[in-house]
């Protein structure tokens, strides 16, 4: 049997030794102001540490595959500003002037440019339109959805912009390499106007006759 007395016993259980009450210190006004300033500094530092901890926890949660809002895309590289409602994706392949393959969230998608119709393979200006789309698209593009999300071939319908925010749909029409899509879409009117201007000025492969 243990020789130790039982806890919480009335006959002298373990208790903390009595603490001596410290003497109250009297600070000069200068020392009091210095102590107040140090307290503010420590408070700011503690707040920064807490904020950094929250940020690191959030990053760790993302790395572990936590679900995220679809509108909260990964942070774009420095120097790139996302357009309202846009998603930045990697370009995998240029199929033709109005169709590209992209990769988003480790998934490859075939995207049809919403606002244009470029020449088909074997038609005049096919090569020029395809190469121009390749040059404009580069390594990354921004995609913006509109009225319809897919066409009859199950391709994703998006207005497509360069990584820097320049409309590829508009560039192709303006340069006489594509016809404006006339049936629907929020940019339909603007793109038709660009086509009429290019046609009147005989701009590009489609209208120059070359």
C-alpha positions as CSV (number, residue, x, y, z in Angstrom):
1,X,0.0,0.0,0.0
2,X,1.3,3.5,-0.8
3,X,2.5,5.6,2.0
4,X,1.2,8.8,0.2
5,X,-1.9,10.4,1.7
6,X,-5.0,10.3,-0.4
7,X,-5.7,13.3,-2.7
8,X,-8.3,15.7,-1.5
9,X,-8.2,14.2,2.0
10,X,-9.0,16.3,5.0
11,X,-5.9,15.2,6.8
12,X,-3.3,17.1,4.8
13,X,-3.5,16.2,1.2
14,X,-1.1,17.6,-1.5
15,X,-1.5,21.3,-1.8
16,X,0.4,24.0,-3.6
17,X,2.7,26.0,-1.3
18,X,1.3,29.4,-0.4
19,X,2.5,32.2,-2.7
20,X,3.9,35.3,-1.4
21,X,2.1,38.4,-2.7
22,X,4.5,40.4,-4.8
23,X,5.0,44.0,-3.8
24,X,3.3,46.5,-6.2
25,X,5.9,48.4,-8.3
26,X,5.5,52.1,-8.8
27,X,6.5,53.1,-12.3
28,X,7.6,56.6,-13.4
29,X,5.5,58.2,-16.1
30,X,8.3,57.6,-18.6
31,X,8.6,53.9,-17.7
32,X,4.8,53.6,-17.9
33,X,4.8,55.0,-21.4
34,X,7.6,52.7,-22.4
35,X,5.8,49.7,-21.1
36,X,2.6,50.7,-22.9
37,X,4.5,51.1,-26.2
38,X,6.1,47.6,-25.7
39,X,2.7,46.2,-25.1
40,X,1.4,47.6,-28.4
41,X,4.4,46.2,-30.2
42,X,3.9,42.7,-28.7
43,X,0.2,42.9,-29.6
44,X,1.0,43.7,-33.3
45,X,3.6,40.9,-33.4
46,X,1.1,38.4,-31.9
47,X,-1.5,39.4,-34.5
48,X,0.9,38.9,-37.3
49,X,1.9,35.5,-36.0
50,X,-1.8,34.5,-35.8
51,X,-2.5,35.8,-39.3
52,X,0.5,33.9,-40.7
53,X,-0.7,30.7,-38.9
54,X,-4.1,31.0,-40.4
55,X,-2.7,31.5,-43.9
56,X,-0.4,28.5,-43.6
57,X,-3.3,26.4,-42.3
58,X,-5.4,27.4,-45.3
59,X,-2.5,26.6,-47.7
60,X,-2.1,23.2,-46.1
61,X,-5.8,22.5,-46.4
62,X,-5.7,23.3,-50.1
63,X,-2.6,21.0,-50.6
64,X,-4.5,18.2,-48.9
65,X,-7.3,18.5,-51.5
66,X,-9.9,20.4,-49.5
67,X,-12.9,21.4,-51.7
68,X,-12.8,24.9,-52.9
69,X,-15.3,27.3,-54.5
70,X,-15.3,27.0,-58.3
71,X,-15.0,30.7,-58.7
72,X,-11.9,30.8,-56.5
73,X,-9.4,29.6,-59.0
74,X,-5.7,29.1,-58.3
75,X,-3.8,32.4,-58.0
76,X,-2.7,33.5,-61.5
77,X,1.0,34.2,-62.1
78,X,2.4,37.6,-61.4
79,X,1.5,40.1,-64.0
80,X,-1.8,38.3,-65.0
81,X,-5.1,39.8,-64.0
82,X,-8.1,37.6,-64.4
83,X,-11.1,39.1,-66.2
84,X,-14.4,39.0,-64.3
85,X,-15.8,35.4,-64.3
86,X,-12.7,34.1,-66.2
87,X,-10.8,30.9,-65.5
88,X,-7.1,30.6,-66.4
89,X,-6.2,27.3,-68.1
90,X,-3.2,25.7,-69.8
91,X,-3.2,25.2,-73.5
92,X,-2.6,21.6,-74.6
93,X,-3.2,21.7,-78.3
94,X,-4.5,23.9,-81.1
95,X,-7.0,21.8,-83.1
96,X,-7.9,24.5,-85.6
97,X,-8.7,28.2,-85.7
98,X,-11.8,28.0,-83.4
99,X,-11.1,24.8,-81.4
100,X,-8.4,24.2,-78.7
101,X,-7.7,21.6,-76.1
102,X,-7.0,22.9,-72.6
103,X,-6.2,21.5,-69.2
104,X,-8.0,22.7,-66.1
105,X,-7.7,21.0,-62.7
106,X,-5.8,18.1,-64.2
107,X,-8.6,17.5,-66.7
108,X,-8.3,18.0,-70.5
109,X,-11.2,19.7,-72.2
110,X,-12.0,20.6,-75.8
111,X,-13.1,24.2,-76.1
112,X,-14.9,25.8,-79.1
113,X,-14.5,29.6,-79.3
114,X,-18.0,30.9,-78.8
115,X,-18.0,33.9,-81.0
116,X,-16.3,32.8,-84.2
117,X,-16.3,30.4,-87.1
118,X,-13.0,29.8,-88.8
119,X,-12.3,27.9,-92.1
120,X,-12.4,24.1,-91.9
121,X,-9.4,21.9,-92.8
122,X,-8.9,21.9,-96.6
123,X,-10.6,25.3,-97.0
124,X,-8.8,28.5,-97.9
125,X,-7.4,30.4,-94.9
126,X,-7.5,27.3,-92.7
127,X,-3.7,27.3,-92.0
128,X,-3.6,31.1,-91.5
129,X,-6.5,31.0,-88.9
130,X,-5.0,28.0,-87.1
131,X,-1.6,29.5,-86.8
132,X,-3.0,32.9,-85.7
133,X,-4.9,31.2,-82.9
134,X,-1.8,29.3,-81.9
135,X,0.2,32.5,-81.6
136,X,-2.5,34.3,-79.7
137,X,-3.2,31.5,-77.3
138,X,0.4,30.8,-76.3
139,X,0.7,28.6,-73.2
140,X,-2.4,29.8,-71.2
141,X,-5.7,31.4,-72.0
142,X,-8.6,32.8,-70.0
143,X,-12.1,31.3,-70.6
144,X,-15.4,33.0,-70.0
145,X,-18.7,31.1,-70.2
146,X,-21.9,32.6,-71.8
147,X,-25.4,31.6,-72.7
148,X,-24.7,28.0,-73.8
149,X,-21.9,25.9,-72.2
150,X,-21.6,23.2,-74.9
151,X,-22.2,22.8,-78.6
152,X,-23.8,19.8,-80.4
153,X,-20.5,18.0,-80.4
154,X,-20.2,18.3,-76.5
155,X,-17.3,20.8,-76.9
156,X,-17.1,23.4,-74.1
157,X,-18.3,26.8,-75.5
158,X,-16.3,29.8,-74.1
159,X,-15.2,33.2,-75.1
160,X,-11.4,32.8,-75.2
161,X,-8.9,35.5,-74.2
162,X,-5.1,35.6,-74.1
163,X,-3.5,35.3,-70.7
164,X,-3.1,39.1,-70.8
165,X,-6.9,39.6,-71.4
166,X,-7.1,40.2,-75.2
167,X,-10.1,38.7,-76.9
168,X,-9.0,36.0,-79.3
169,X,-12.5,35.8,-80.9
170,X,-12.3,39.5,-81.7
171,X,-8.8,39.4,-82.9
172,X,-9.6,36.6,-85.4
173,X,-12.6,38.5,-86.8
174,X,-10.9,41.9,-86.9
175,X,-7.9,40.4,-88.8
176,X,-10.1,38.8,-91.4
177,X,-9.5,35.2,-90.3
178,X,-12.9,34.3,-89.0
179,X,-16.6,34.9,-89.4
180,X,-18.6,36.2,-86.4
181,X,-21.1,33.7,-84.9
182,X,-24.5,35.3,-85.5
183,X,-27.0,33.1,-83.6
184,X,-26.4,33.9,-79.9
185,X,-23.9,35.1,-77.4
186,X,-23.4,38.3,-75.4
187,X,-20.6,39.5,-77.8
188,X,-22.5,38.7,-81.0
189,X,-23.3,42.3,-82.0
190,X,-19.8,43.5,-81.4
191,X,-18.2,40.7,-83.3
192,X,-20.6,41.1,-86.3
193,X,-19.6,44.8,-86.4
194,X,-15.9,43.8,-86.5
195,X,-16.6,41.4,-89.4
196,X,-18.4,44.0,-91.4
197,X,-15.5,46.4,-90.9
198,X,-12.9,43.8,-92.0
199,X,-15.0,42.8,-95.0
200,X,-15.4,46.4,-96.1
201,X,-11.7,47.1,-95.7
202,X,-10.8,43.8,-97.4
203,X,-8.7,42.9,-94.4
204,X,-7.0,39.5,-93.9
205,X,-7.1,36.2,-95.7
206,X,-10.9,35.9,-95.9
207,X,-11.5,39.3,-97.5
208,X,-8.3,40.2,-99.3
209,X,-8.8,37.6,-102.0
210,X,-5.2,36.3,-101.4
